[in-house]
Amino acid sequence: MSEIPGADEEPVKPLRFLTLRQVAEELNTKESTIRALIRNGELPAIQVSGRGQWRLGRVDVEDYITAAYARAAKDSQPRKSRGQSGGTGVTAPSHTQPSRWIMIRGSKNRIFTAVFV
């Protein structure tokens, strides 16, 4: 027997599947946005009963977040201005761009962004 309280207990395994509410809380958005992502096929999920109970794999949610960061990084790359040759193509000074941000597409193609500085 160990002298440390709780040392004999097995470590808690992270949940394999998450509910809509848990994913919405994780992404700081509404459940309806998560439902839209599922409906659009952007976020894989399984339906566990006929009453709209959806479960999302933790790995699938992490993959979605990683892909969203990659899209955000790609979209924030400086672009060349049209019709200008030899220009820098930077649309805004780099100090005004956030260091990390994520784009989430909601219902009716509304786009929500979260900025992490």
OpenMM code with the backbone's topology and positions (N, CA, C; nanometers):
from openmm import Vec3, app, unit

residues = "MET SER GLU ILE PRO GLY ALA ASP GLU GLU PRO VAL LYS PRO LEU ARG PHE LEU THR LEU ARG GLN VAL ALA GLU GLU LEU ASN THR LYS GLU SER THR ILE ARG ALA LEU ILE ARG ASN GLY GLU LEU PRO ALA ILE GLN VAL SER GLY ARG GLY GLN TRP ARG LEU GLY ARG VAL ASP VAL GLU ASP TYR ILE THR ALA ALA TYR ALA ARG ALA ALA LYS ASP SER GLN PRO ARG LYS SER ARG GLY GLN SER GLY GLY THR GLY VAL THR ALA PRO SER HIS THR GLN PRO SER ARG TRP ILE MET ILE ARG GLY SER LYS ASN ARG ILE PHE THR ALA VAL PHE VAL".split()
positions = [
    Vec3(0.0837, -0.1183, 0.0000),
    Vec3(0.0000, 0.0000, 0.0000),
    Vec3(0.0878, 0.1242, 0.0000),
    Vec3(0.0581, 0.2176, -0.0841),
    Vec3(0.1357, 0.3400, -0.0966),
    Vec3(0.0892, 0.4420, 0.0060),
    Vec3(0.1803, 0.5288, 0.0460),
    Vec3(0.1455, 0.6331, 0.1423),
    Vec3(0.0821, 0.7538, 0.0754),
    Vec3(0.0893, 0.7607, -0.0557),
    Vec3(0.0318, 0.8726, -0.1292),
    Vec3(-0.1139, 0.8407, -0.1581),
    Vec3(-0.2077, 0.9302, -0.1175),
    Vec3(-0.3493, 0.9028, -0.1441),
    Vec3(-0.3767, 0.8943, -0.2938),
    Vec3(-0.4485, 0.7901, -0.3335),
    Vec3(-0.4874, 0.7745, -0.4728),
    Vec3(-0.3803, 0.7147, -0.5609),
    Vec3(-0.2625, 0.6833, -0.5056),
    Vec3(-0.1536, 0.6293, -0.5870),
    Vec3(-0.1821, 0.4876, -0.6332),
    Vec3(-0.2652, 0.4138, -0.5587),
    Vec3(-0.2974, 0.2762, -0.5950),
    Vec3(-0.4055, 0.2681, -0.7024),
    Vec3(-0.4744, 0.3799, -0.7291),
    Vec3(-0.5812, 0.3809, -0.8282),
    Vec3(-0.5225, 0.3849, -0.9681),
    Vec3(-0.5938, 0.3213, -1.0607),
    Vec3(-0.5510, 0.3250, -1.1995),
    Vec3(-0.5745, 0.4644, -1.2553),
    Vec3(-0.4869, 0.5103, -1.3455),
    Vec3(-0.5078, 0.6428, -1.4050),
    Vec3(-0.6368, 0.6436, -1.4874),
    Vec3(-0.7015, 0.7579, -1.4899),
    Vec3(-0.8256, 0.7726, -1.5644),
    Vec3(-0.7934, 0.7833, -1.7126),
    Vec3(-0.8554, 0.6953, -1.7931),
    Vec3(-0.8361, 0.6998, -1.9370),
    Vec3(-0.9238, 0.8089, -1.9949),
    Vec3(-0.8728, 0.8844, -2.0910),
    Vec3(-0.9581, 0.9845, -2.1554),
    Vec3(-1.0705, 0.9149, -2.2321),
    Vec3(-1.1827, 0.9820, -2.2403),
    Vec3(-1.2968, 0.9263, -2.3111),
    Vec3(-1.2649, 0.9089, -2.4587),
    Vec3(-1.3091, 0.7978, -2.5161),
    Vec3(-1.2872, 0.7751, -2.6588),
    Vec3(-1.3833, 0.8595, -2.7415),
    Vec3(-1.5076, 0.8721, -2.6925),
    Vec3(-1.6088, 0.9486, -2.7642),
    Vec3(-1.6563, 1.0646, -2.6787),
    Vec3(-1.6927, 1.1735, -2.7469),
    Vec3(-1.7421, 1.2939, -2.6805),
    Vec3(-1.8835, 1.3230, -2.7292),
    Vec3(-1.9613, 1.3889, -2.6454),
    Vec3(-2.0953, 1.4316, -2.6848),
    Vec3(-2.0854, 1.5638, -2.7609),
    Vec3(-2.1964, 1.6014, -2.8233),
    Vec3(-2.2007, 1.7318, -2.8912),
    Vec3(-2.1684, 1.8439, -2.7938),
    Vec3(-2.2243, 1.8359, -2.6751),
    Vec3(-2.2029, 1.9406, -2.5748),
    Vec3(-2.0554, 1.9506, -2.5372),
    Vec3(-1.9891, 1.8366, -2.5182),
    Vec3(-1.8473, 1.8381, -2.4817),
    Vec3(-1.7620, 1.8987, -2.5926),
    Vec3(-1.7922, 1.8638, -2.7175),
    Vec3(-1.7160, 1.9192, -2.8303),
    Vec3(-1.7433, 2.0684, -2.8442),
    Vec3(-1.8693, 2.1081, -2.8277),
    Vec3(-1.9036, 2.2502, -2.8364),
    Vec3(-1.8300, 2.3296, -2.7286),
    Vec3(-1.8222, 2.2751, -2.6081),
    Vec3(-1.7485, 2.3424, -2.5011),
    Vec3(-1.5999, 2.3491, -2.5341),
    Vec3(-1.5459, 2.2403, -2.5882),
    Vec3(-1.4037, 2.2362, -2.6236),
    Vec3(-1.3692, 2.3421, -2.7282),
    Vec3(-1.4582, 2.3604, -2.8264),
    Vec3(-1.4347, 2.4570, -2.9345),
    Vec3(-1.4960, 2.5935, -2.9044),
    Vec3(-1.5580, 2.6058, -2.7871),
    Vec3(-1.6203, 2.7319, -2.7454),
    Vec3(-1.7205, 2.7818, -2.8492),
    Vec3(-1.8135, 2.6944, -2.8834),
    Vec3(-1.9166, 2.7270, -2.9807),
    Vec3(-2.0472, 2.6606, -2.9378),
    Vec3(-2.1482, 2.6705, -3.0211),
    Vec3(-2.2783, 2.6127, -2.9894),
    Vec3(-2.2905, 2.4712, -3.0455),
    Vec3(-2.3792, 2.3939, -2.9849),
    Vec3(-2.4053, 2.2588, -3.0337),
    Vec3(-2.4564, 2.2615, -3.1776),
    Vec3(-2.5329, 2.3640, -3.2131),
    Vec3(-2.5862, 2.3727, -3.3495),
    Vec3(-2.4734, 2.3871, -3.4519),
    Vec3(-2.3653, 2.4529, -3.4136),
    Vec3(-2.2504, 2.4648, -3.5038),
    Vec3(-2.1847, 2.3290, -3.5242),
    Vec3(-2.1739, 2.2514, -3.4179),
    Vec3(-2.1161, 2.1179, -3.4278),
    Vec3(-2.2053, 2.0290, -3.5138),
    Vec3(-2.3377, 2.0402, -3.4958),
    Vec3(-2.4316, 1.9635, -3.5793),
    Vec3(-2.4133, 1.9996, -3.7272),
    Vec3(-2.3933, 2.1270, -3.7562),
    Vec3(-2.3733, 2.1710, -3.8952),
    Vec3(-2.2441, 2.1128, -3.9520),
    Vec3(-2.1382, 2.1087, -3.8714),
    Vec3(-2.0126, 2.0499, -3.9164),
    Vec3(-2.0285, 1.9010, -3.9457),
    Vec3(-2.1089, 1.8341, -3.8645),
    Vec3(-2.1369, 1.6915, -3.8877),
    Vec3(-2.2182, 1.6753, -4.0155),
    Vec3(-2.3216, 1.7566, -4.0296),
    Vec3(-2.4102, 1.7484, -4.1467),
    Vec3(-2.3338, 1.7765, -4.2758),
    Vec3(-2.2386, 1.8698, -4.2729),
    Vec3(-2.1589, 1.9044, -4.3909),
    Vec3(-2.0471, 1.8048, -4.4182),
    Vec3(-2.0263, 1.7095, -4.3269),
    Vec3(-1.9215, 1.6095, -4.3446),
    Vec3(-1.7836, 1.6583, -4.3055),
    Vec3(-1.7742, 1.7756, -4.2445),
    Vec3(-1.6440, 1.8286, -4.2044),
    Vec3(-1.5925, 1.7656, -4.0755),
    Vec3(-1.6846, 1.7128, -3.9960),
    Vec3(-1.6485, 1.6525, -3.8677),
    Vec3(-1.7172, 1.5164, -3.8592),
    Vec3(-1.6407, 1.4065, -3.8618),
    Vec3(-1.7020, 1.2747, -3.8575),
    Vec3(-1.7652, 1.2456, -3.7218),
    Vec3(-1.8787, 1.1767, -3.7239),
    Vec3(-1.9495, 1.1422, -3.6003),
    Vec3(-2.0317, 1.0165, -3.6245),
    Vec3(-2.0746, 0.9553, -3.5144),
    Vec3(-2.1638, 0.8409, -3.5236),
    Vec3(-2.2912, 0.8727, -3.4468),
    Vec3(-2.4021, 0.8197, -3.4966),
    Vec3(-2.5295, 0.8376, -3.4277),
    Vec3(-2.5556, 0.7101, -3.3494),
    Vec3(-2.5723, 0.7224, -3.2181),
    Vec3(-2.5855, 0.6041, -3.1333),
    Vec3(-2.7301, 0.5636, -3.1105),
    Vec3(-2.8235, 0.6463, -3.1468),
    Vec3(-2.9647, 0.6097, -3.1391),
    Vec3(-3.0407, 0.6944, -3.2397),
    Vec3(-3.1671, 0.6653, -3.2547),
    Vec3(-3.2482, 0.7387, -3.3506),
    Vec3(-3.2946, 0.8742, -3.3020),
    Vec3(-3.2567, 0.9143, -3.1844),
    Vec3(-3.3057, 1.0403, -3.1275),
    Vec3(-3.2026, 1.1519, -3.1333),
    Vec3(-3.1164, 1.1482, -3.2304),
    Vec3(-3.0205, 1.2577, -3.2480),
    Vec3(-2.9067, 1.2588, -3.1499),
    Vec3(-2.8755, 1.1461, -3.0903),
    Vec3(-2.7613, 1.1390, -2.9991),
    Vec3(-2.6368, 1.1049, -3.0798),
    Vec3(-2.5501, 1.2027, -3.0930),
    Vec3(-2.4294, 1.1882, -3.1721),
    Vec3(-2.3090, 1.1762, -3.0805),
    Vec3(-2.2105, 1.1007, -3.1258),
    Vec3(-2.0834, 1.0900, -3.0549),
    Vec3(-1.9713, 1.1161, -3.1549),
    Vec3(-1.8727, 1.1896, -3.1091),
    Vec3(-1.7590, 1.2254, -3.1927),
    Vec3(-1.6333, 1.1673, -3.1293),
    Vec3(-1.5512, 1.1046, -3.2105),
    Vec3(-1.4263, 1.0489, -3.1604),
    Vec3(-1.3307, 1.1598, -3.1194),
    Vec3(-1.2681, 1.1405, -3.0051),
    Vec3(-1.1732, 1.2414, -2.9563),
    Vec3(-1.0633, 1.2657, -3.0603),
    Vec3(-1.0149, 1.1581, -3.1219),
    Vec3(-0.9097, 1.1705, -3.2232),
    Vec3(-0.9605, 1.2497, -3.3432),
    Vec3(-1.0872, 1.2267, -3.3836),
    Vec3(-1.1440, 1.3004, -3.4968),
    Vec3(-1.1531, 1.4499, -3.4666),
    Vec3(-1.1897, 1.4839, -3.3433),
    Vec3(-1.1976, 1.6253, -3.3044),
    Vec3(-1.0577, 1.6872, -3.3061),
    Vec3(-0.9588, 1.6157, -3.2533),
    Vec3(-0.8209, 1.6664, -3.2545),
    Vec3(-0.7711, 1.6833, -3.3979),
    Vec3(-0.8049, 1.5877, -3.4858),
    Vec3(-0.7656, 1.5992, -3.6274),
    Vec3(-0.8320, 1.7200, -3.6927),
    Vec3(-0.9584, 1.7453, -3.6595),
    Vec3(-1.0289, 1.8615, -3.7145),
    Vec3(-0.9609, 1.9909, -3.6701),
    Vec3(-0.9242, 1.9981, -3.5436),
    Vec3(-0.8583, 2.1180, -3.4907),
    Vec3(-0.7227, 2.1387, -3.5594),
    Vec3(-0.6479, 2.0311, -3.5761),
    Vec3(-0.5180, 2.0398, -3.6432),
    Vec3(-0.5344, 2.0885, -3.7869),
    Vec3(-0.6340, 2.0330, -3.8570),
    Vec3(-0.6600, 2.0747, -3.9952),
    Vec3(-0.7045, 2.2205, -4.0008),
    Vec3(-0.7835, 2.2641, -3.9020),
    Vec3(-0.8292, 2.4031, -3.8981),
    Vec3(-0.7104, 2.4978, -3.8780),
    Vec3(-0.6151, 2.4581, -3.7928),
    Vec3(-0.4941, 2.5389, -3.7753),
    Vec3(-0.4153, 2.5466, -3.9053),
    Vec3(-0.4062, 2.4340, -3.9767),
    Vec3(-0.3328, 2.4328, -4.1038),
    Vec3(-0.4006, 2.5228, -4.2068),
    Vec3(-0.5341, 2.5170, -4.2141),
    Vec3(-0.6076, 2.6050, -4.3067),
    Vec3(-0.5882, 2.7505, -4.2684),
    Vec3(-0.5914, 2.7794, -4.1398),
    Vec3(-0.5736, 2.9169, -4.0928),
    Vec3(-0.4342, 2.9682, -4.1277),
    Vec3(-0.3335, 2.8828, -4.1098),
    Vec3(-0.1967, 2.9237, -4.1430),
    Vec3(-0.1831, 2.9481, -4.2925),
    Vec3(-0.2453, 2.8627, -4.3725),
    Vec3(-0.2397, 2.8783, -4.5181),
    Vec3(-0.3117, 3.0062, -4.5606),
    Vec3(-0.4284, 3.0317, -4.5009),
    Vec3(-0.5067, 3.1500, -4.5364),
    Vec3(-0.4415, 3.2796, -4.4905),
    Vec3(-0.3555, 3.2731, -4.3889),
    Vec3(-0.2932, 3.3960, -4.3384),
    Vec3(-0.1614, 3.4273, -4.4076),
    Vec3(-0.1217, 3.3454, -4.5050),
    Vec3(0.0010, 3.3719, -4.5800),
    Vec3(-0.0157, 3.5001, -4.6606),
    Vec3(0.0900, 3.5810, -4.6708),
    Vec3(0.0817, 3.7028, -4.7517),
    Vec3(0.0527, 3.6677, -4.8974),
    Vec3(-0.0312, 3.7480, -4.9598),
    Vec3(-0.0670, 3.7269, -5.0996),
    Vec3(-0.0182, 3.8444, -5.1820),
    Vec3(0.0181, 3.8165, -5.3062),
    Vec3(0.0573, 3.9238, -5.3960),
    Vec3(-0.0661, 3.9973, -5.4436),
    Vec3(-0.0538, 4.1275, -5.4532),
    Vec3(-0.1632, 4.2091, -5.5031),
    Vec3(-0.1803, 4.1871, -5.6521),
    Vec3(-0.3012, 4.1926, -5.6991),
    Vec3(-0.3275, 4.1756, -5.8418),
    Vec3(-0.2778, 4.2972, -5.9195),
    Vec3(-0.2203, 4.2709, -6.0340),
    Vec3(-0.1815, 4.3785, -6.1241),
    Vec3(-0.0558, 4.4517, -6.0834),
    Vec3(0.0072, 4.4110, -5.9752),
    Vec3(0.1304, 4.4779, -5.9348),
    Vec3(0.2464, 4.3824, -5.9544),
    Vec3(0.3508, 4.4313, -6.0145),
    Vec3(0.4701, 4.3484, -6.0280),
    Vec3(0.5782, 4.4068, -5.9389),
    Vec3(0.6477, 4.3203, -5.8719),
    Vec3(0.7563, 4.3665, -5.7859),
    Vec3(0.7103, 4.4132, -5.6490),
    Vec3(0.5812, 4.4115, -5.6236),
    Vec3(0.5318, 4.4518, -5.4921),
    Vec3(0.5553, 4.3427, -5.3901),
    Vec3(0.5444, 4.3782, -5.2645),
    Vec3(0.5667, 4.2790, -5.1601),
    Vec3(0.4490, 4.1831, -5.1500),
    Vec3(0.3275, 4.2276, -5.1852),
    Vec3(0.2110, 4.1416, -5.1792),
    Vec3(0.1555, 4.1236, -5.0396),
    Vec3(0.2109, 4.1942, -4.9415),
    Vec3(0.1610, 4.1816, -4.8048),
    Vec3(0.0352, 4.2661, -4.7910),
    Vec3(-0.0710, 4.2040, -4.7409),
    Vec3(-0.1973, 4.2756, -4.7307),
    Vec3(-0.2083, 4.3568, -4.6024),
    Vec3(-0.1315, 4.3198, -4.5008),
    Vec3(-0.1334, 4.3933, -4.3749),
    Vec3(0.0024, 4.3753, -4.3082),
    Vec3(0.0431, 4.4706, -4.2267),
    Vec3(0.1695, 4.4540, -4.1560),
    Vec3(0.1652, 4.3292, -4.0685),
    Vec3(0.2781, 4.2604, -4.0586),
    Vec3(0.2792, 4.1337, -3.9852),
    Vec3(0.2487, 4.1517, -3.8368),
    Vec3(0.2748, 4.2685, -3.7803),
    Vec3(0.2478, 4.2872, -3.6388),
    Vec3(0.0986, 4.2949, -3.6079),
    Vec3(0.0134, 4.3121, -3.7084),
    Vec3(-0.1305, 4.3179, -3.6832),
    Vec3(-0.1961, 4.1817, -3.6988),
    Vec3(-0.1238, 4.0840, -3.7522),
    Vec3(-0.1817, 3.9518, -3.7702),
    Vec3(-0.1676, 3.8714, -3.6415),
    Vec3(-0.2706, 3.7964, -3.6034),
    Vec3(-0.2607, 3.7154, -3.4814),
    Vec3(-0.1587, 3.6034, -3.5004),
    Vec3(-0.1023, 3.5585, -3.3884),
    Vec3(-0.0027, 3.4537, -3.3985),
    Vec3(-0.0669, 3.3192, -3.4298),
    Vec3(-0.1845, 3.2896, -3.3776),
    Vec3(-0.2550, 3.1654, -3.4067),
    Vec3(-0.4049, 3.1944, -3.4055),
    Vec3(-0.4759, 3.1374, -3.5019),
    Vec3(-0.6200, 3.1491, -3.5009),
    Vec3(-0.6800, 3.0297, -3.5700),
    Vec3(-0.8068, 3.0047, -3.5386),
    Vec3(-0.8769, 2.8889, -3.5928),
    Vec3(-1.0064, 2.9370, -3.6573),
    Vec3(-1.0414, 2.8775, -3.7697),
    Vec3(-1.1634, 2.9150, -3.8392),
    Vec3(-1.2609, 2.7983, -3.8308),
    Vec3(-1.3823, 2.8264, -3.7881),
    Vec3(-1.4863, 2.7252, -3.7794),
    Vec3(-1.6022, 2.7702, -3.8662),
    Vec3(-1.6427, 2.6850, -3.9586),
    Vec3(-1.7537, 2.7180, -4.0465),
    Vec3(-1.8826, 2.6714, -3.9778),
    Vec3(-1.9751, 2.7644, -3.9563),
    Vec3(-2.1012, 2.7340, -3.8905),
    Vec3(-2.2132, 2.7127, -3.9900),
    Vec3(-2.3341, 2.7135, -3.9391),
    Vec3(-2.4492, 2.6945, -4.0263),
    Vec3(-2.4638, 2.8133, -4.1205),
    Vec3(-2.5207, 2.7897, -4.2347),
    Vec3(-2.5399, 2.8908, -4.3392),
    Vec3(-2.4073, 2.9548, -4.3804),
    Vec3(-2.2997, 2.8758, -4.3724),
    Vec3(-2.1652, 2.9182, -4.4129),
    Vec3(-2.1140, 3.0414, -4.3389),
    Vec3(-2.1670, 3.0666, -4.2191),
    Vec3(-2.1096, 3.1724, -4.1370),
    Vec3(-1.9766, 3.1237, -4.0839),
    Vec3(-1.8803, 3.2128, -4.0746),
    Vec3(-1.7468, 3.1745, -4.0313),
    Vec3(-1.7188, 3.2407, -3.8962),
    Vec3(-1.6740, 3.1602, -3.8028),
    Vec3(-1.6379, 3.2062, -3.6708),
    Vec3(-1.4880, 3.1882, -3.6567),
    Vec3(-1.4224, 3.2844, -3.5962),
    Vec3(-1.2788, 3.2714, -3.5748),
    Vec3(-1.2481, 3.2914, -3.4282),
    Vec3(-1.1475, 3.2214, -3.3820),
    Vec3(-1.0988, 3.2375, -3.2468),
    Vec3(-0.9517, 3.2773, -3.2566),
    Vec3(-0.9128, 3.3789, -3.1850),
    Vec3(-0.7761, 3.4295, -3.1915),
    Vec3(-0.7021, 3.3894, -3.0644),
    Vec3(-0.5835, 3.3313, -3.0827),
    Vec3(-0.4967, 3.2960, -2.9720),
    Vec3(-0.3684, 3.3751, -2.9897),
    Vec3(-0.3422, 3.4667, -2.8998),
    Vec3(-0.2236, 3.5525, -2.9106),
    Vec3(-0.1152, 3.5026, -2.8199),
] * unit.nanometer
topology = app.Topology()
chain = topology.addChain("A")
for resn in residues:
    res = topology.addResidue(resn, chain)
    for name in ("N", "CA", "C"):
        topology.addAtom(name, app.Element.getBySymbol(name[0]), res)
